[in-house]
Amino acid sequence: MSATTGHLGRAHSGTLAVPPAPQAAGILHLGLGSFHRAHQAVYTRAALAAGDLDWGIVGVASRSPEVVAAMAAQDLLYTVATVSPDGTSLTAPAVHTDAYVAAEEPERVVRGIADPGIRIITLTVTERGYSYTPATGRLDLDDPLIAADLRGGAPRSTIGQLARGLQHRAARSGAPLTVLSCDNLAANGRRTESLVREFLTELPTGEGAEALAFLDQSVAFPSSMVDRIVPATTPALRDRVGALLGVRDEITVPAEPFSMWAIEDRFAAGRPAWQRGGAIFTTEVELFEQLKVRLLNGTHSLIAYLGALSGAETIPDAIMRGDIARAAHGILEREFTPSIQVPSGIDIDTYQRQLFERWANSALGHRTSQVGTDGSVKLAQRIPEPALRLLDRGETPQLIALTVAAYLSCLAPLPGFEPGPFAAEMKDAARGPLTRAGARTGAQLAEHALGRLRLFGDQLAERPVFSERVGDLVDLIARHGVTAAIEESIRSAESETEKARP
């Protein structure tokens, strides 16, 4: 392998084809993380290649300056490394016209949203970035960032930045705008609009009135579903990409070959030709959301928590275990798939087979700790409706209960149980409240999480059958290990299926 010389930039004349730079920015993107750079930016590259050169992207990182600094040093370029067992291919989206850090320049975010040249605001700020309470779906007014943004000054929360930027836009140009969420939230367009409206309504009397009227007339909040597995970049990948290119890319992004983007075609001021990259414009976004959030994400969570407790560092390591694979098949086929309506054009058998192929992509190495992070927010999106559907039918969702029990065992293990290093790496705002409960039994931990904290909503909190089952499985994990809990849950799930047969 050849040694690297220098860093990636437009002067690079190696093996990487760098497309023409966009002529203008039409998009402001909040959340300059790996997922945006390997997903939306790639679709935008295809649109620019088709001639839409005025849809460049201004990328805004939330807090971390590393990516912004690297992009500045690399002429706003980076590579996407599409990784599979067959090899690694490289592309350079080359769609960004500028990049900066919101935490360092919060007023610049407001000005950017107000800029009439910007016609679309896109977001990948993760579920946490919306500052809402999962149990109610409403704005978390106790969030220190939201409380401070409501008082005034440079806004620090994403919702505060959107609301303040829209206030400025309404007062100055009144130019129409689209706000497009690309995060894993159910009906993410309506959710984003609702939270922005709630913020504006919470302002002192009359202060948000002009912006609210502007939203009514000139701002669209379409929903979208995004899907691509994008693990964290590793030093080994950077070295491999450098050897392939002959130059160093400090911020290369790994991604799987599969990618999907379903978008509601409701834009207030035009849009790029994202369909050139394979985006699907559809009236069935919510069906695509259910497909992804439950089948992919819900099962992914089960694999991550069981894998971490089993000592598996990566998702491929976890799915190679026969017991975890059987649990994943069971939850997918018995508990998640019956809860969705399959969108038009999707063959469900093919989709399910692709999921297992994606999870088994050993070249990608998606870490269980990364997938398991922020489970208190993620699981609240993924499990309540499928669980309630089965409970309403008189059935216990055994493998959904196992998912919750494994999650709780990772975050707040019972005394004497060691969940392992990969569980310890998971970050979650609920870890503190869960561990401070001092639960000594599974029943106490389950009741605290579901009943008192209501992590997964009010309706599931009122179902003692579910809470009791979760508690039993927490105890089983602590006393006999995760393998015993998996096997017992699979047997119970098969028994539930038999009882439900006509």
C-alpha positions, 0 to 999 in steps of 0.5 A: 500500500502506498504512503499518503502525502498531504491532505485531501483537497481540490488540488488532489489529482489522484484516484478520487473524482471530485465533482464541480463545486456548487455555485450557490447555497440553497440549503442550511443543514443543522447537524454536520455529523457522519450521517448527514455527510454519508446520506443527504450530502450524497443524494445532493451530490447526485442532484448537483451532477444533474445540473442543480448547482444552486443547491449547495449546503452550508453545514452547521455542526452543533458543538464539536469543531473537529469536523468543521476544522478538518473541512476548512483544511480540506477545501470542504471535501471529505470522502464517503467510504462505502464498505462491504465484504467485497471491498471499499469504494470511495466518493467525494460528495463535494456539496458544501459551500461553508461550515461552522459551529453553532455553539461558537456562532449561535447568532450566525445560525439565526441569520442563516435561517433568515437568509432568503437565499436559503430555501431549505433547512435540513436537520440531523440532530438526533432524537435528543436534539429536539428537546421534547418529552417522549412521554408527551411529545411536547416541548421540554420546558424544563430543558435548560437550553429551551428555558434560556432560549425562551428568555432571549439572547443567542439561541442554543437549542435546535428548536430555539434556533429554528424559532428565532430564525423564523422570527427574523425571516418573517420580519425581514424578507418573508421568503418561503422556506422548507424545514425538513427533518431527517431524524428518526422521529415518527411523523418528524415533519409534524413533530418539528412544526409542533415543537417550533410552534409551541416554542413561539407560543411560549414567548411573551404575549404577542412576540411570536405572533408574526412568526406563527402567521408566517408559518401558516402561509409560507413554511412547509414541514414535510416528513421524511424517512432516512436509512443508512447504517453509518458507524463511527470512523476508526483510525484503521479506516482513515489509514485504509482510505489514505492508502487508497487515495494517496492523500490523508482524509481526516474525516472520511465517513464509513457507510454501508452500500444500502441507502434509502430516503423517502420524502413527502413532496411538500416544499415551499420554495423548490427542492433539489432533484434528490430523486437522481440519487434514488430518493423516493418522493411519496405520500406514504412517508409514515409507512416508510417510517414505521417500516424503518423505525420498527423493523430496522431500528427496533430489531437493531436495538434488541441486537445491540443490548443483547450483544453488549451483554453477551460481550459482542463489540459489534453488531455483526459479532452479535448477529453471528450468535445463534441465540441473538439471531433467533431472537432478532428473527422472532421480534421482527416476524412476530412482534414488529412486522404485524404492526405495520402496513407495508408501503407501496413498492416494498417486498417485505420478504426481500426487505427482511432478508436485506436487514440481516445481510446489513447487520452481518456486514462484518467489514462495517463493524457497527458497534453495539455501544453506538447503536445502544446509546440514547435508548431512552429516546430511541426505544420510546419511538420504536416499541410502544405501539407494537407492544400495545397492539399485542397486549390489546390482543391478550398477548405478551410481547415477549421479545419487546419485553426482552429488549427493555430488560436488556436495555435496563440491564445495560444501563442500571444493572442489579447489584452483583451483575456486571453488564460488561464494557460495551454496555458501560460505553452507552450514553443515555440521559436516563442512566442517572435517574435509573441508577439512582433508584437503587433497585435491587430486583427486576420488578423494582427497576421495571416499575421505576423505569416504566411506571415512575419515569414513564420512559416509554409513554403513559399507555405502556406504563399502565400495563402491569403485565408488560412491566412484570414481564420486563422485571422477570427478565431483568432478574433472569439476566442478573441471576442466570445470564443473558443467554438464559433470558434469550432462550426463555423469551424465545420459548415464551414467544413461540408459545404466544404464537401457538396460543394465538393460532385460530 
